[in-house]
Amino acid sequence: MNILVTGGAGYIGSVVTEILQRRGYKPFVVDNLSIGRRKYVPEDIPFFENDIADSDAIAKIIRDNHIDVVMHFAAFALVGESVENPEKYFTNNIEGTLNLLKGMKAGGCKRIIFSSTCAVYGNPVKDALDESHPKNPINPYGYSKLVMENCLDWYAQAYGFKYNIFRYFNAAGATALHGEDRDIETHILPILLQAAFKERDHFTIFGNDYNTNDGTCIRDYIHVEDLAEAHILGIENMNSHPRAIYNLGTGNGYSNLQVVNALKEITGMDFEVKYGERRPGDPDMLVAAATKANQELKWVPKHSDLKNIIETAFSWKNKLLEK
Ligand SMILES: NC(=O)c1ccc[n+]([C@@H]2O[C@H](COP(=O)([O-])OP(=O)(O)OC[C@H]3O[C@@H](n4cnc5c(N)ncnc54)[C@H](O)[C@@H]3O)[C@@H](O)[C@H]2O)c1
């Protein structure tokens, strides 16, 4: 089966491409390299340096390579930047994705797995978020993903598209070959590892007066390899559930302070931790209720205990530093 991976030179897309190939699927990658790196797409995988907004190029790639399914990771995903510059997010994540869909329709592929986010929910009104939780995004990034979720459903109704939408919680960890490596890191693990390796002089926890046990925010970390597994299950699942949305998280939350302490303990590295101001729009706790993915998609996270997440991210960091 031929799978077109948009954003396959980025973090999650490169891991999914690796695992698709390992499982005998034939991945093709489209990436404009605005964030991702060419070196993370292996030479034996067909690579197209195109923008998803180029619907003619997308249609041609789909037609020429008999693409069966598109896995759509390409997007901008920095929450803070989206607040400062919503236009950048609406242009890439909404207009870009609409053009991708146009290209898919013209090229004759109507099956898509779409990377969405728990940011579509906004401030939680209950502890564990299930898919029916109200969708009130509090930043343009989350809003851009919600718009495309809704558009996809209209595409399904009008044009016969099939979709599985995955709302990831916090992707983390690495494989031996792929992990996080961007010019600008905003996620907790790569930043903690920068502090551990003295690439920054301390680590800042934003806020210690949240309504949690230790006062720091609680988040649900999901190993990127478990995310990849869900995408593979989604390929078949789209036949029986052609308009489905699933949360991908573990249902367990860890506070920022717990992650910091676990990383120090597991890696044996020490660094200074400071407390800063709360960041606007950070809820106390974001934890998934992922029962629907467990039951319907038959997805069970196997790699997502915090120790494994930290160990794999640490090995990846060591590998980056060796280069
Ligand atoms: N990382 C997370 O924790 C997380 C959580 C929730 C949702 N997501 C979503 O998952 C997807 C992948 O996230 P990631 O962390 O791998 O991001 P990433 O930034 O590492 O990768 C995104 C890739 O898309 C490419 N890209 C961006 N715009 C493009 C365009 N217009 N045309 C072609 N290529 C383009 C970039 O060059 C990059 O290689 C995103 O859609 C993101 O919103 C990520």
The ligand as a Gaussian input file, in Angstrom:
#p B3LYP/6-31G(d) Opt

LIG

0 1
 N        4.567000      17.245000      18.552000
 C        3.455000      17.238000      19.272000
 O        3.490000      17.069000      20.507000
 C        2.119000      17.401000      18.591000
 C        0.968000      17.413000      19.391000
 C       -0.263000      17.557000      18.768000
 C       -0.353000      17.652000      17.389000
 N        0.792000      17.654000      16.644000
 C        0.665000      17.774000      15.174000
 O        1.414000      16.736000      14.580000
 C        1.972000      17.176000      13.345000
 C        3.458000      16.906000      13.314000
 O        4.065000      17.552000      14.416000
 P        5.644000      17.544000      14.620000
 O        5.883000      17.756000      16.065000
 O        6.207000      16.383000      13.917000
 O        6.020000      18.892000      13.845000
 P        7.384000      19.254000      13.060000
 O        7.421000      20.729000      13.007000
 O        8.534000      18.527000      13.649000
 O        7.116000      18.680000      11.593000
 C        6.253000      19.310000      10.670000
 C        6.842000      19.102000       9.289000
 O        5.954000      19.671000       8.318000
 C        6.717000      20.403000       7.367000
 N        5.821000      21.432000       6.820000
 C        5.236000      22.463000       7.483000
 N        4.467000      23.173000       6.643000
 C        4.554000      22.592000       5.425000
 C        3.975000      22.860000       4.152000
 N        3.164000      23.901000       3.957000
 N        4.267000      22.030000       3.120000
 C        5.099000      20.971000       3.295000
 N        5.684000      20.668000       4.469000
 C        5.413000      21.472000       5.528000
 C        7.912000      20.951000       8.131000
 O        9.030000      21.253000       7.319000
 C        8.199000      19.789000       9.094000
 O        9.109000      18.888000       8.510000
 C        1.591000      18.642000      13.214000
 O        0.471000      18.742000      12.371000
 C        1.245000      19.055000      14.620000
 O        0.303000      20.085000      14.641000
 C        2.024000      17.538000      17.208000

